């Protein structure tokens, strides 16, 4: 049995992509160990069909966090027996490269993001320069890699001649599908409450939209989100909830009327994005408002599941939400298309590509 170590700086309880990836490989006779970061106040890890480990870091942000995390991860991996190591995003790639070199084992890069094009990176030139140096050094030295969209895969090939496979961040298809009986029309935003997610325009837009907005998640824009809700006196209309475990979130998503997936075009990572929430809404059978970016536009041409907007301007958000709330024919067409698209864009289909990817890596 081949042993694979996955490394991710995320909080494992909420990392749906890594739970799916590790669960699928464990099911196909791999011994899988998922290593993440233990955040203060994080809930206990639920039982999974793979091994989980969390490393606690005293620092919570900045270069000191990344230095501490990478050192702890390196020494944790150094004394473990493994046949393969997979770095999840650029912030774990250096320890994985060093470990694979020292142990003489194969290495894989799983790029959830085009890391050097994230807003938090591109908005700080010195930080971007540092991460670009890491990317230029490490990515070409990984023979095997995959990412979440064709656009990001094409960018890696353009930059480094590295061929990345595409394994989308899609949920499980849990047939049979039973549309829920909705008590009221709720607009749902799920996922990280971060900068560059259009929240500074989404919140005030709700003054002109006849529905409640519920947000589930946490992130670096939480305090600003609370302040926006208070500033616009929307406490009775906009509800900010804490992050919830994936299974609970899935149930909540199915009770919404419209899904929201906003991404500001602040860098190639955002422009090339193909967020998991986009597919979560499809799987739940609910139409959504999302961005007119290449990945979303391509899928929407095949299965019209969303109202696309060119940018996150407040009036664009208002217009798209009100179209779905008021045009029953449009809403029903998009909802029906979601039920067709969910048969293709689900983890059972992506899992086949994932397993084939790992099976081709030599022992």
N, C-alpha and C positions, 0 to 999 in steps of 0.2 A: 504494500500500500504506500503510495507516494504522499509525503507530508509537505503541505504548502503553508507558509506563513504569509498572512496579509497584514499590512501596516497602514493604519489610518489615524489621523489626528482627531477625528470626529468622536463625538459621544456615541458609543455603539448602540445604546438603547434606541436611538432615533434614526440610525443610519439604515434606511430601508434597502438601499442598493447593496450595501455590503452584507446585510442579512440574507438577501436573495442569492447573491453570488456564492457566499460561503455555504448556505444551505443546499444549493444545487450541487455543488462539488462534493459535499459530504454525502449526499444521496447517491452520487456516482462513484463511491468507493475511494474517495480521497480523504486523508486525515487533514483536517483544516484547522488552523489556529488563526484567530482574528485578534490583532493587537490594536488597541485604541487608547485614547487619553481619558483619564477619569477626571471629570469636572466636579467642582465643589457642589454638593447638594444633589448630585445625580442619583436617580433611583437605582435599585439593585438590578443587575443584569438578569433578564429572563432566561430560562433554560432554552438552549438551542441545540441542534444536532451537530454542532461543532464546538471547539474549545474557544473560550473568550478570555482575554486578559486586558487589564487597563493599567496604564502607568500614570501615576499622579505627578503633576508638575506644580511647583510652588509659584512659579511665575504664570501670569494669565494672559499676557499680551506682549507684543514687541519682540525684538531680536533676542531678549533673554529667554523668553518662552521657547523660541525655536532652537536656541542653543541647548537649553536643558532637555527639551524633548528629543532632539536628535542624539544627544549623548546617552540618555537613558535608553532610547530605543536600540542604539548600537550595542550597548553592553548587555541588554536583555536578549537580543538575538544571538550575540556572540557565543553564548553557552547553550544554545538550543540546537537540537538535531533536526535538520530539514533537508528536503530534496529540491525545493524551489522557494523563492521569496518574491512577493509581489508588492511593489511600492504603489500606494494609492495617493496620487497627486504629488506635486513637486516637493511638498514639505516633509516627505518621508523618503525621498529618492536617494539621498546621499548615503544614509546608513545601509539601505538595501544594496546599493552598488558595492559598498565596501565589504559587506558581509558575503555577498555572492562571490566576490573576488577572492576573499580569504578562504572560503569554504569550497571554492571550485564548483559552484552550482549555477543553474540557470536563473535568470531574473526576468521579471515582467513588470511593465509600467502600465498601470490602470489610471488613465487621465480622466477624472470626473470633470475637470475644468481645463480650459486653456489658461493655466495659472498665471502666466506673465501678462495676461490681458484682462485680469480681473480689475474692477474699479479700485479696490483697496491697494492695488499694485501700480496701475498706470497713473494714478493721481499723485504718486510720490516718485519722482524721477530717480532718486538714489536707490530706493527700495527696488524699483523695477530693474535698474542696472544690476543689482546683486542677484535677483532671482533669474534674470536672463543669463547671467554667468553660470548659475547652477544648471539651468536648462540646456545651454549650449554644451556644457561639459558632459552632463549625464544622459540626456535623452538619446543621442546617437549611439551610446554604449549599451542600450537595451535593445536586444535583437527582437524581443517580443513585446507587443503593446496593443492596447485597445482603448477606445474612447466612446463617448456617448452620442456623437453626431458625425455625419460624413464631412461636414464643413471643418470641424476640428481635425479630423483625420487628414483631410487635404492640406490643412495648414502645417501640420507636422511634416508632411511629405515635402511641401514647398520649402520649409526651413532647413530640414536636415536629411531629406531623402529617406526618412523612416516611414515604413508602411504600417499603419495602424488599422486594425479591424474595428468595426463598429458594433458595439453591443449596447443597445439603447437601455435607458433607465425606465423600464416599464413595469407595471404591477402584475400580479397574478390575475388570471382570468378565472373567477370563481363562478362558473355556470352552475345551475341555471340562474338567469338574471331576472329579478323581480323588481320592477320600478317601485320605489317607496311611495306611500301616500303622503304628500306634503301638506303640513299644517299651515305654512305660510311661505312666502317667497324670500329665501335667504340667499344672499350673495356670499360666497365663501372664498377666502384667501387662506391657503395652507402653505406651510414651509417657513423658511427663514425670514424673520422680520428684519431685513438688512437694508443698508443703503443701496441705491440704484434699483430698487424694486417698485418705483413709482408711487410709494406710499404717501409722499408729501402732496401728491395730486389726487390720489384715490380717496383719501379721507375727506377733504373738502368737497369732492365731487358728489359725495353721498347726500349733500344738502339738496341736490336736484334729482335724486333717484329715489323712487318710491319702494324701497325695500331696506331690510337690515343688512349690514355687513358684519360678518363674523370672521375674525382673524385667529388662526391657530398656529403658534410657533414662537420662537424666541430668536434674538439676534442683536446686532449692533445698532439697530434703529428703534429699539423698544421704547426708550425714554422719550425720544422725539415723537413716536407714534402716540403715546399717551398724552403728550403735550398738545399735539394737533387735535386730538379728539376733544380735549378740554377747551382749546382755543376757539373751536368752531361749534361748541356746545352740542356735541353729537353723542353724548354719553348714553342716551336712550336708543340710539340708532346704530352705533358702531361698537362692537364688543371685541375686546382684545383678550383672548384666552391663552393660557400657557400651552406649551408643547405637550402633546399627548402621544402615547405609544402608537406604533403604526396600525395595529388592528383596530384600536379605538378610533383613530383618525379615519380609517376606511369607512366605518359605520357612519361617522359624522358627515363625511363627504357625500355619501349616498342620499342624505336628507336635504342637501342644498338644491337650489333652483338654478343658479349660475355659478360657474367657477371663474376665478380671476387669476391670470398669469401675466404679470407686468414685469418687464425688464427694460431698464433704460439703456440706450445705446452709448455706453461710456467706454467701450473697448470691444475688441474682437470676441472676447469670451462671452459677453452679453449678446452680441449680434449673432454669434454662432450657437447660442444656447439651444438646448432641447430639454427643458426641465422635466423632472419626474412628475410634477403636479399637472403638467399638460396631459400626460397619459393617465394619471389618476382620475382626472375629470372624465376622460373618455371612458375609462373602465366603469366609472359610476353611472355613466349614461347621461351626464349633464352637459349641456352646451356651455361654452366659455368665451370670455373675452381674452384674447392673447395678441401677441405681437406679429406684425407683418415682416418677420425676419425669415431668412432662407429655409431653415429647418421646418418651422411651423407652416410656412406658406406651401412648401412642397407636400406635406401631409394633408393640408387643408384642400389642396387641389384634387387630391385623390379621394378623400373623404371629408366633406365639408362639415366640420364639427365645431367651428368657432367663428366668431366675428373678429376679424383682424383689424388692428389699429396701427397706424404708421409710427406713432410715438405716444408717450404717456401724458400728453397734455390733458388738462382737466376736462375740457369739452369733448375730446375724443372718448374719454372714459364714460362720461355722462351719456353721450349719444349711443355708444355700443351697448351699455347696460340697459338703457331705456328701449332700444330696439328689441332686445330679447325679452324684456318684461311686457312689452305692448304688442308685439307681432306674434300672435299665436301660431300662425302658419310657419313662419321662420323657425320659431322655437321647436315645433314638432319635427320639422325636417332635420334640424341639426341633432336633436335627440335620437331620432331614428338612425341617423348616420353614425352616431356614437356607438350604437348597439351593433352595427356592422363592423366598424373599425376595431372594436374591442376584441374581435375574433382574430385579428392579425397582430395588433400592437399589445401583446401581453407577454408575461415572463415565460410561459410555457414555450413560446416560439423562440424567444431570445436565448433561453437556456440551452437549446440545441446548438446554437452558435458558440456559446460559452464553453460547453463541454468539448466540442470539436476543437476549439482553440487550444485548450489545455492538453488534449490527447495528442496533438501534433508535436508537443514539446518533448524532445528525447529524454530518456531516463539518464 
